[in-house]
Amino acid sequence: MSLTTIILIVVGFGMVTSAFVLAIVFRMIGEKRNEMKQRKEILATGAPATAVIESIRQTNASMDGQPGVIVEVSFVTADGAPAKAVIDTYVPLIHLASLQEGNEVEIRYVEGETIQAELKEAYIP
């Protein structure tokens, strides 16, 4: 095999690998954009409710310096049925201290196959 052939094989493999990685990255970016759009839609059009925090855990994630948390809440839906939701979100540092077990928080939720909820204090860029 000549040196030119080997170089062409290596360059071709590099181009295919780069295209594959870029496709994965663009797909991930699109999924995150859709997730943020859905969260904004829940906050804009979801039904309001007052929820009680069952548990809260801070995650290792952060967005723009705002810590990530997983909050489990229980609340009563508009039709009077008790419901629970797990909210994985980011909150401004200023609101982190008020998110304690047993405290009441304002949420917005959308009922569907599962209940999707979002904290009103959530940080969404």
C-alpha positions in Angstrom: 0.0 0.0 0.0 1.3 3.4 -0.9 1.7 6.3 1.5 -0.9 8.3 -0.3 -3.5 5.5 0.1 -2.9 5.2 3.8 -3.2 9.0 4.2 -6.5 9.0 2.2 -7.8 6.2 4.4 -6.9 8.0 7.6 -8.4 11.3 6.4 -11.5 9.5 5.2 -11.9 7.8 8.6 -11.4 11.1 10.4 -14.1 12.8 8.3 -16.6 10.0 8.8 -15.9 10.0 12.6 -16.2 13.8 12.7 -19.6 13.7 10.9 -20.9 11.1 13.3 -19.8 13.1 16.3 -21.4 16.3 14.9 -24.6 14.5 14.2 -24.8 13.3 17.8 -23.9 16.7 19.2 -26.6 18.5 17.1 -29.2 15.9 18.1 -28.4 16.5 21.8 -28.6 20.2 21.4 -32.0 19.9 19.7 -33.3 17.7 22.5 -32.2 20.2 25.1 -33.8 23.0 23.2 -37.1 21.1 23.0 -36.9 20.3 26.7 -36.4 24.0 27.6 -39.3 25.0 25.3 -41.5 22.4 27.0 -40.5 23.7 30.4 -41.3 27.3 29.4 -44.6 26.2 28.0 -45.5 24.5 31.3 -44.7 27.7 33.2 -46.7 29.8 30.7 -49.8 27.7 30.2 -49.8 25.2 33.1 -52.4 25.1 35.8 -51.3 26.8 39.0 -51.1 24.9 42.3 -49.6 25.1 45.7 -47.5 22.1 46.5 -45.8 20.7 49.6 -42.2 19.7 49.2 -41.8 16.0 50.1 -38.0 15.9 49.5 -35.3 17.9 47.8 -31.9 16.9 46.6 -29.2 19.1 45.1 -27.5 17.6 42.0 -24.0 18.2 40.8 -25.4 20.0 37.7 -25.6 23.8 37.3 -26.8 26.2 34.6 -25.3 29.7 34.4 -24.2 29.3 38.1 -27.7 28.3 39.3 -27.7 24.9 41.1 -29.7 21.9 39.9 -32.2 20.3 42.2 -34.6 17.4 42.2 -37.8 18.3 44.1 -40.6 15.8 44.9 -43.8 17.6 45.6 -47.4 16.7 46.4 -50.4 18.8 45.5 -54.1 18.8 44.7 -55.1 19.2 41.0 -57.8 21.5 39.8 -60.4 18.7 39.9 -59.5 17.9 43.6 -57.4 14.8 43.0 -54.2 14.4 45.0 -51.1 14.2 42.8 -47.3 13.9 43.1 -44.6 15.1 40.8 -40.8 14.9 40.6 -39.3 18.2 39.2 -35.7 18.2 38.0 -34.8 21.8 37.5 -32.5 24.7 38.3 -33.3 27.4 40.8 -31.7 30.7 41.5 -29.4 30.7 44.6 -31.6 33.3 46.2 -34.5 30.7 46.3 -32.5 27.7 47.3 -32.9 28.4 51.1 -36.7 28.5 50.9 -36.9 25.0 49.3 -37.0 22.8 52.4 -39.0 19.7 53.1 -42.5 20.6 54.3 -42.5 24.1 52.8 -45.1 25.1 50.3 -44.1 26.3 46.8 -46.0 27.5 43.8 -45.9 25.2 40.8 -47.5 25.0 37.4 -48.4 21.6 36.0 -49.8 19.9 32.9 -51.8 16.7 33.1 -51.3 14.1 30.4 -50.0 10.5 30.4 -48.0 11.7 33.3 -48.1 14.9 35.3 -45.4 17.4 34.3 -44.7 20.1 36.7 -42.3 23.0 37.1 -41.5 25.3 40.0 -42.5 28.9 39.5 -39.1 29.9 40.9 -37.3 27.8 38.4 -34.4 29.2 36.5 -35.0 28.9 32.7 -32.8 31.0 30.4 
